[in-house]
Amino acid sequence: MDRPRLPLNALRAFEASARHLSFTRAAIELCVTQAAVSHQVRHLEEMLGLSLFRRLPRGLMVTEEGQALLPVVRDSFDRMGEALDRFENGHIREVLNVGAVGTFAVGWLLPRLAAFKSHAPFVDLRLSTNNNRVDMAAEGLDYSIRFGSGAWHGLDAVELFEAPLSVLCSPSMAAELSGPQDITRHTMLRSYRNDEWPRWLSAAGLGNPLSPVRGMVFDSSLAMIEAAAQGAGVALAPPLMFERQLATGEIVQPFAVSISTGSYWLTKLQSRSPSRAMDVFKGWLLRQAGLPA
């Protein structure tokens, strides 16, 4: 025989009364009378055939049976609340989890997120940053924006654009550089890839591309540029990701010489079927990058 459905009003009255240990305070929260709350709780107890509260001279005490039921009821109401929160203006909101290299997220994506919000208000975008090392499956990511060659096992990758590296430094340090040859007299800030500076020096007509370069090593271009802006040295980073700092004069690009070491890519697990939010984000991102959606 099917168990009769438990009324939501009675369950809500029980949860509020258990939280406040008072029918009166529960009634104030639920905007009903104390008698109505008491009646709803008693009705629930009759349906279950057990007592959920001990009525004390001052307040209530939840019985063992009530303690067993309470977390289930709370979790159910929390889940219903979360589900209802996803509806907005007649549409259901979709969560989209995106990971991105920190440099890309701060320097390129963040200035455009307001436009994406206007374009797709139903998408609840959740952005996390990384230093190009990411486990999409373990982190539950729908997309990850990464830098490299585009060859990652088990991932579909769409190229967004290249971001060539060039010399960036503080205006005061740039004043000391009459030509690329002067760079070697200063601290050369670099990433963990020790081939970048030799390649740039070679492109500038200087040095042996195989010669090692000593200098501070950073795992983030964001930190590297901050160090350069404070005069710690000369950085090699993508100007495209630091347009704001260049526009304000916080840093300058003293030479036009640049080298390309890879591209930014939009990646997803090959096993992941795209959702509506994923399709909308991908199309918008490609258009922002100047590509056909």
Protein Blocks (a to p, Z undefined) as FASTA:
>chain_A
ZZddddfklmmmmmmmmmnopaklmmmmnopafklmmmmmmmmmmmnopafbdcdfbdcd
ddfklmmmmmmmmmmmmmmmmmmmmpgghiacddddddddfklmmmmmmmmmmmmmmmmm
mbccdddddehiacfklnopabdcdedehpaghiacddfbdcdddddddfklmmmmmbfk
lmmmpccdddfblklmmmmmmmnopajfkbccdddddfbfklmmmmmmnopaccdddfkl
mmmmmmnomaccfbfbdcdfbdcdddddfklccdfklmmmmmmmmmmnopaZZ
